[in-house]
Amino acid sequence: QEHADAETLRQACAHLIREKQSEHAHRHVRWSLVECPLNATQLPVPLSPLMRTLSNLLNNSAEASPQNSEVKLALESDSSRLRLRIVDRGPGIPKEIVDRAVRGGYSTKPTGNG
């Protein structure tokens, strides 16, 4: 898989935000993409798995957020790092499961629901 540049990431994130607006319209969540200058020219990871992970995280944010709240996706970088931040009004991850939650495949949802 090919690594994308910063502009491709920006466009992919804007498209993803539009998808989530439509997908979660019934939740009345506002979506925004906060763009800071992206100094990194090449992403350190392939775009496809990154976007799949972001999509899942944004779904979780929408599902955890109260109606009429906002979910923000912020893109930031410096010369050595890329940072993607998701900010929502959900309750957060309980401290007792944080270590398990950051591993792939963990979910608090019933089996087959995420």
C-alpha positions as CSV (number, residue, x, y, z in Angstrom):
1,Q,0.0,0.0,0.0
2,E,1.3,3.4,-0.9
3,H,1.8,6.2,1.6
4,A,-0.1,9.4,0.8
5,D,0.9,13.0,1.0
6,A,-0.6,15.6,3.4
7,E,-3.0,17.0,0.8
8,T,-4.4,13.6,0.0
9,L,-4.9,13.0,3.7
10,R,-6.7,16.4,4.0
11,Q,-9.0,15.5,1.1
12,A,-9.7,12.0,2.5
13,C,-10.6,13.4,5.9
14,A,-12.9,16.1,4.5
15,H,-14.6,13.3,2.5
16,L,-14.9,11.1,5.6
17,I,-16.4,14.0,7.6
18,R,-19.1,14.4,4.9
19,E,-19.8,10.7,5.0
20,K,-20.2,10.8,8.8
21,Q,-22.5,13.8,8.6
22,S,-24.9,11.8,6.4
23,E,-24.4,8.5,8.2
24,H,-25.1,9.9,11.7
25,A,-27.7,12.7,10.7
26,H,-30.3,11.1,13.0
27,R,-28.0,11.8,16.0
28,H,-28.0,15.6,15.3
29,V,-24.2,15.7,15.8
30,R,-22.3,18.6,14.2
31,W,-19.0,17.6,12.5
32,S,-16.0,19.7,11.8
33,L,-12.6,19.3,10.4
34,V,-10.0,21.5,12.0
35,E,-7.0,21.9,9.6
36,C,-3.7,23.2,10.8
37,P,-0.8,23.5,8.5
38,L,0.5,20.0,7.6
39,N,4.3,20.2,7.4
40,A,4.8,16.5,6.8
41,T,5.0,15.8,3.1
42,Q,4.7,12.0,3.3
43,L,2.5,10.1,5.8
44,P,4.2,7.6,8.0
45,V,1.4,5.0,7.4
46,P,-0.6,3.8,4.4
47,L,-3.8,5.9,3.9
48,S,-6.3,3.1,3.6
49,P,-5.8,1.5,7.1
50,L,-5.5,5.0,8.6
51,M,-8.9,6.1,7.1
52,R,-10.6,2.8,8.2
53,T,-9.3,3.4,11.8
54,L,-10.5,7.0,11.7
55,S,-13.9,6.0,10.4
56,N,-14.3,3.6,13.3
57,L,-13.2,6.2,15.9
58,L,-15.5,8.8,14.4
59,N,-18.4,6.3,14.6
60,N,-17.6,5.7,18.3
61,S,-17.5,9.4,18.9
62,A,-20.9,10.0,17.3
63,E,-22.4,7.1,19.2
64,A,-21.0,8.3,22.5
65,S,-21.8,12.0,22.0
66,P,-25.0,13.6,23.2
67,Q,-27.4,14.8,20.6
68,N,-26.7,18.4,19.3
69,S,-23.1,18.2,20.3
70,E,-20.0,18.5,18.1
71,V,-17.4,16.0,16.9
72,K,-14.1,17.6,15.7
73,L,-11.3,16.0,13.7
74,A,-8.1,18.0,13.9
75,L,-5.2,17.4,11.6
76,E,-1.8,18.7,12.8
77,S,1.8,18.0,12.0
78,D,5.4,19.1,12.5
79,S,8.5,18.0,10.7
80,S,8.5,14.6,12.4
81,R,5.0,13.8,13.5
82,L,1.4,13.7,12.3
83,R,-1.3,14.1,14.9
84,L,-5.0,13.3,14.3
85,R,-7.2,14.4,17.2
86,I,-10.8,13.6,17.7
87,V,-12.7,15.7,20.2
88,D,-16.2,14.9,21.3
89,R,-18.5,15.3,24.3
90,G,-18.8,11.6,25.1
91,P,-18.1,10.2,28.6
92,G,-14.6,8.9,27.6
93,I,-13.1,5.5,28.2
94,P,-13.3,4.3,31.7
95,K,-9.8,4.2,33.4
96,E,-10.1,0.5,34.2
97,I,-10.3,-0.5,30.5
98,V,-8.0,2.0,28.8
99,D,-5.2,-0.5,28.4
100,R,-7.4,-3.0,26.7
101,A,-9.3,-0.4,24.7
102,V,-6.3,0.8,22.8
103,R,-5.5,-2.7,21.5
104,G,-7.1,-3.8,18.2
105,G,-10.3,-5.8,18.3
106,Y,-11.5,-4.6,21.8
107,S,-15.1,-3.4,22.2
108,T,-17.5,-2.7,24.9
109,K,-20.4,-3.2,22.5
110,P,-22.4,-6.4,22.3
111,T,-20.8,-9.0,19.9
112,G,-21.3,-8.2,16.3
113,N,-22.0,-4.5,16.9
114,G,-18.6,-2.9,16.6
